């Protein structure tokens, strides 16, 4: 990568704005197409909110709160109903363990919005400070690489099975 290319890439990133810190997608069972259901960004430093974004098409603000006993953190999502007035829209919690004992990667927040679970995955743009503030108890762990989808060209190049001899 040349210096000019690197500079252009940085300029393009600035033009697009900050990267989201949480993202959720949902796959349509009929068509197989993916739809983004949640995109959240870290709020600017000094803001009264912790997250801003869009969930199910609704602009939301996210506030990190703690249970009264001083324990576990949770996220309150609020939607703006009037200029400066907000109503509760949903809640969220960091996933720090799985009931079935499977590996936890400390990168998913589950939101309850209108009785529906939305699983939002942390992006690489999330800072360690925000990760901890959202209630994760351990640093993120890498997920295994996804297998690459087989290309059509690969299938065309494979030799066809030899016809069984007639006897």
C-alpha positions in Angstrom: 0.0 0.0 0.0 1.4 3.3 -1.0 1.4 6.4 1.2 -1.1 8.1 -1.1 -3.4 5.1 -0.9 -3.1 4.9 2.9 -3.9 8.6 3.2 -6.9 8.3 0.9 -8.2 5.4 3.0 -7.9 7.4 6.2 -9.7 10.4 4.5 -12.5 8.1 3.3 -12.9 6.7 6.8 -13.2 10.2 8.2 -15.7 11.1 5.4 -17.9 8.1 6.3 -17.8 9.0 10.0 -17.0 6.8 13.0 -17.5 3.0 12.7 -20.3 1.4 14.7 -19.4 -0.4 17.9 -22.4 -2.8 17.9 -24.2 -4.3 14.9 -27.0 -6.9 14.5 -28.3 -8.5 11.4 -31.2 -10.8 10.8 -31.5 -13.4 8.1 -34.9 -13.8 6.4 -35.8 -17.5 6.5 -37.6 -17.4 3.2 -35.3 -15.4 1.0 -32.0 -15.9 2.8 -31.3 -12.2 2.6 -29.8 -10.3 5.6 -31.2 -7.1 7.1 -29.4 -4.9 9.6 -31.6 -4.6 12.7 -29.3 -2.6 14.9 -26.4 -0.3 14.5 -25.0 1.5 17.5 -22.1 4.0 17.8 -20.2 5.1 20.9 -21.4 8.5 22.0 -19.1 11.5 21.8 -17.0 12.1 24.8 -18.8 14.2 27.4 -22.3 13.3 26.1 -25.0 12.3 28.5 -25.6 9.0 26.7 -23.2 6.1 26.1 -24.5 4.9 22.8 -26.5 6.3 19.9 -27.9 4.5 16.9 -30.8 2.8 15.1 -32.6 -0.3 16.3 -35.5 -1.7 14.2 -35.6 1.6 12.3 -36.0 3.7 15.4 -33.4 6.3 16.5 -32.3 5.4 20.0 -30.0 6.5 22.8 -28.3 4.0 25.1 -27.5 4.5 28.7 -25.4 2.1 30.8 -27.0 1.5 34.2 -26.2 -0.8 37.2 -28.5 -2.9 39.2 -29.4 -1.3 42.6 -27.2 -3.7 44.5 -24.2 -2.2 42.7 -23.9 -5.3 40.5 -24.3 -6.2 36.9 -24.4 -3.5 34.2 -27.3 -3.3 31.8 -28.1 -1.0 28.9 -31.4 1.0 28.7 -32.4 2.0 25.1 -34.6 5.0 24.8 -36.3 6.5 21.8 -36.9 10.2 21.3 -40.6 10.9 21.3 -40.4 14.7 21.4 -37.5 17.1 21.2 -35.4 16.1 24.2 -38.0 13.7 25.7 -37.4 10.0 25.6 -39.4 6.8 26.3 -38.0 3.4 27.2 -37.5 1.3 24.1 -35.7 -1.8 25.3 -32.9 -3.1 27.5 -29.7 -5.0 26.9 -27.1 -7.1 28.6 -23.6 -8.3 27.8 -23.4 -12.0 27.3 -20.6 -13.3 29.6 -21.5 -17.0 29.7 -23.7 -19.6 27.8 -26.1 -21.9 29.7 -25.0 -24.8 27.6 -21.3 -24.3 28.6 -20.2 -23.4 25.0 -17.3 -20.9 24.5 -18.2 -17.3 25.2 -16.4 -14.7 23.1 -17.4 -11.7 25.2 -18.6 -9.8 22.1 -22.4 -10.0 22.1 -25.1 -7.9 23.7 -28.6 -9.2 23.7 -31.3 -6.6 23.6 -35.0 -7.1 24.5 -37.0 -4.8 22.2 -40.7 -5.3 22.3 -40.3 -8.9 23.6 -38.0 -9.8 20.8 -34.3 -10.7 21.3 -31.8 -8.9 19.1 -28.2 -10.2 19.3 -25.7 -7.4 18.5 -22.1 -8.2 18.0 -19.3 -5.9 19.0 -17.1 -4.6 16.2 -13.4 -3.9 16.2 -14.2 -0.2 16.6 -15.3 -0.9 20.3 -12.7 0.4 22.8 -11.7 -1.7 25.7 -13.1 0.9 28.0 -16.5 0.8 26.4 -16.4 -3.0 26.3 -15.9 -3.1 30.1 -18.5 -0.4 30.7 -21.1 -2.3 28.9 -20.7 -5.1 31.4 -18.4 -7.6 29.8 -16.4 -9.4 32.4 -13.5 -10.5 30.2 -11.7 -9.2 27.1 -13.0 -10.3 23.8 -11.7 -13.7 22.5 -11.2 -14.4 18.8 -13.9 -16.4 17.0 -12.8 -19.2 14.8 -12.5 -18.3 11.1 -15.6 -19.0 9.1 -15.2 -21.5 6.2 -15.0 -19.8 2.9 -18.0 -20.4 0.7 -17.4 -22.7 -2.3 -17.2 -20.8 -5.5 -19.0 -21.8 -8.6 -15.8 -22.0 -10.5 -14.5 -24.7 -8.1 -17.5 -26.9 -8.8 -17.1 -26.6 -12.6 -13.4 -27.6 -12.4 -14.1 -30.8 -10.4 -14.1 -33.9 -12.5 -17.4 -35.6 -12.8 -17.8 -39.0 -11.3 -16.9 -41.8 -13.7 -19.8 -43.7 -15.1 -20.1 -47.1 -13.6 -19.1 -49.8 -16.0 -22.0 -51.7 -17.5 -21.9 -55.3 -17.0 
